Amino acid sequence: MADRDADFPSGLIPELALWNEGRGIDVDSWIGCVGNYEHAIGYGRLFWPKFREHDGGVFFDYRFKVENYDAFMKQTAGDRRSVEAVMNHHHILDLFGDPELAPTRAQIKYLGRLLREMWAAKLERDFPGRQIVVAFDDADKDDDLDYEVTFFQATR
């Protein structure tokens, strides 16, 4: 693989090593060969989502439903921080619907860390001055489904 991939974690995309009769290919060239616009646009929504504010809380725009918010607020006795955390969480494994996909633990953690960084940047841009925590616990877990990323405001 090319020197420019020296900082890219090896093994995250095993297919790279199979290209060019086993000599490998760099990530950028691989994307140029197999990537498609529809996937790039779809992943763009995941990586750089649209947020909305409601009742002082911050939420994913596409997932927000007032009736869910009201039910969670009642259930948590008005704890908006908890409501934001539950309404904004995503399990990494649930981001892809095909149960045949079997990501490695390294792939799950890499994607979780990447989402944490991207969402934090977008939230800071959209809501400057707010203390919004984007959380992803990458400690080893017994079940890969337990890897999730979420965000909530640091103060209620």
C-alpha positions as CSV (number, residue, x, y, z in Angstrom):
1,M,0.0,0.0,0.0
2,A,1.0,3.6,-0.5
3,D,3.0,5.5,2.1
4,R,0.1,7.9,2.6
5,D,-1.8,5.1,4.3
6,A,0.9,4.5,6.9
7,D,-1.3,6.1,9.6
8,F,-4.4,4.1,8.5
9,P,-5.1,1.2,10.9
10,S,-4.3,-2.0,9.1
11,G,-7.0,-4.6,8.8
12,L,-10.0,-2.2,8.8
13,I,-10.6,-2.8,5.1
14,P,-9.2,-6.3,4.4
15,E,-10.1,-6.0,0.7
16,L,-7.3,-3.5,0.2
17,A,-4.6,-6.1,0.5
18,L,-6.3,-8.3,-2.2
19,W,-5.9,-5.7,-5.0
20,N,-3.1,-5.6,-7.6
21,E,-2.3,-9.3,-7.4
22,G,-1.7,-9.1,-3.7
23,R,0.3,-5.9,-3.7
24,G,-2.6,-3.9,-2.2
25,I,-4.1,-0.6,-2.9
26,D,-4.5,2.6,-0.9
27,V,-7.8,3.7,0.5
28,D,-8.3,6.6,-1.8
29,S,-7.7,4.6,-4.9
30,W,-10.0,1.8,-3.6
31,I,-12.8,4.3,-3.1
32,G,-12.2,5.6,-6.6
33,C,-12.6,2.0,-7.9
34,V,-15.5,0.7,-6.0
35,G,-17.3,3.7,-4.4
36,N,-20.6,5.0,-5.6
37,Y,-22.4,8.4,-5.2
38,E,-25.5,7.0,-3.6
39,H,-23.6,5.4,-0.7
40,A,-21.4,8.5,-0.3
41,I,-24.6,10.7,0.0
42,G,-26.2,8.3,2.4
43,Y,-23.2,8.1,4.6
44,G,-22.9,11.9,4.5
45,R,-26.3,12.0,6.3
46,L,-24.9,9.7,9.0
47,F,-21.6,11.4,9.4
48,W,-22.8,15.0,9.1
49,P,-26.5,14.8,10.3
50,K,-29.1,17.6,10.6
51,F,-30.0,18.4,14.2
52,R,-33.0,20.2,15.7
53,E,-33.7,22.0,18.9
54,H,-36.9,21.2,20.8
55,D,-37.8,22.5,24.3
56,G,-34.2,23.4,25.0
57,G,-33.0,19.9,23.9
58,V,-30.9,18.9,20.9
59,F,-31.9,15.9,18.8
60,F,-31.3,14.2,15.4
61,D,-33.8,15.9,13.1
62,Y,-34.8,12.8,11.2
63,R,-35.5,10.7,14.3
64,F,-37.3,13.2,16.4
65,K,-40.9,12.7,17.3
66,V,-42.7,14.9,19.8
67,E,-44.7,12.0,21.2
68,N,-41.5,10.1,22.0
69,Y,-40.0,13.2,23.6
70,D,-43.1,13.8,25.7
71,A,-43.2,10.1,26.8
72,F,-39.5,10.0,27.8
73,M,-39.8,13.4,29.6
74,K,-42.7,11.9,31.7
75,Q,-40.8,8.7,32.3
76,T,-37.7,10.5,33.5
77,A,-39.5,13.1,35.5
78,G,-38.2,15.9,33.2
79,D,-34.6,14.8,33.0
80,R,-33.8,16.3,29.6
81,R,-30.2,15.1,29.6
82,S,-31.4,11.5,30.0
83,V,-34.0,12.0,27.3
84,E,-31.4,13.4,24.9
85,A,-29.1,10.5,25.6
86,V,-31.7,7.8,24.9
87,M,-33.3,9.6,21.9
88,N,-29.9,10.3,20.3
89,H,-28.2,7.0,20.8
90,H,-27.2,4.7,17.9
91,H,-25.9,1.1,18.3
92,I,-23.0,0.8,15.8
93,L,-24.3,-2.6,14.6
94,D,-27.8,-1.2,13.9
95,L,-26.4,1.3,11.4
96,F,-26.2,-1.5,8.8
97,G,-29.2,-3.7,8.3
98,D,-27.6,-6.8,6.8
99,P,-27.2,-9.4,9.6
100,E,-24.6,-11.2,7.4
101,L,-22.3,-8.3,7.9
102,A,-19.9,-9.3,10.6
103,P,-17.7,-6.3,11.4
104,T,-14.6,-6.8,13.5
105,R,-14.3,-5.2,16.9
106,A,-11.6,-2.9,15.5
107,Q,-14.1,-1.8,12.7
108,I,-16.8,-1.2,15.2
109,K,-14.6,0.9,17.5
110,Y,-13.1,2.9,14.6
111,L,-16.5,3.8,13.3
112,G,-17.8,4.7,16.8
113,R,-14.8,7.0,17.4
114,L,-15.2,8.6,13.9
115,L,-18.9,9.3,14.5
116,R,-18.1,10.7,17.9
117,E,-15.6,13.1,16.4
118,M,-17.8,14.1,13.4
119,W,-21.0,14.6,15.5
120,A,-19.0,16.7,18.0
121,A,-17.7,18.9,15.3
122,K,-21.2,19.3,13.7
123,L,-22.9,20.0,17.1
124,E,-20.3,22.6,18.0
125,R,-20.8,24.3,14.6
126,D,-24.6,24.2,14.9
127,F,-24.9,25.0,18.6
128,P,-21.8,27.1,19.5
129,G,-21.3,27.7,23.2
130,R,-23.4,24.8,24.3
131,Q,-21.7,22.1,26.2
132,I,-22.8,19.0,24.3
133,V,-21.2,15.7,25.2
134,V,-20.8,13.1,22.4
135,A,-20.1,9.8,24.1
136,F,-18.7,6.5,22.7
137,D,-17.3,4.0,25.2
138,D,-14.8,2.0,23.3
139,A,-13.8,-0.3,26.2
140,D,-14.1,-4.0,25.4
141,K,-17.6,-5.3,25.8
142,D,-19.0,-8.8,25.9
143,D,-21.6,-8.1,23.2
144,D,-20.8,-6.0,20.1
145,L,-24.3,-4.6,20.2
146,D,-23.4,-2.7,23.3
147,Y,-21.2,-0.3,21.3
148,E,-23.2,2.8,20.9
149,V,-22.7,6.5,20.3
150,T,-24.9,9.2,21.7
151,F,-25.0,12.9,22.6
152,F,-26.6,15.0,25.3
153,Q,-26.1,18.4,26.8
154,A,-23.8,18.5,29.8
155,T,-26.2,20.6,31.8
156,R,-29.9,20.1,32.2
